[in-house]
């Protein structure tokens, strides 16, 4: 596990990531796995954005369709169609 890039470039405000000795590689439902394959229950739930779990199959297909359609993903507080 190499966390040097995170230490060098992350804000000091985001301390909790540096205090947890893992780099996560994949997720499904409420479970996340680190680079070594260790499984964890994601109690942070993606910082509140994952009410339906990571990679929920009922949401993935419409989300991919939205992205392929060149729609706006992030716009801060600007209105989008």
NORVEN-V589280 format. One record per backbone hydrogen bond with DSSP energy under -1.0 kcal/mol. CO is the residue of the C=O (numbers start at 1). NH is the residue of the N-H. Records with the same first field share a line. If there is no record, write none. Layout:
CO->NH / NH
//
This chain:
3->7
4->8
5->9
6->10
13->15
15->19
20->22
23->35
26->33
28->31
29->54
30->42
31->28
32->40
33->25 / 26
34->37
38->34
40->32
41->43
42->45
44->47
45->48 / 50
46->49
50->53
54->29
56->59 / 60
59->63
60->64
61->65
62->66
63->67
64->68
65->69
66->71
67->70
75->78
//
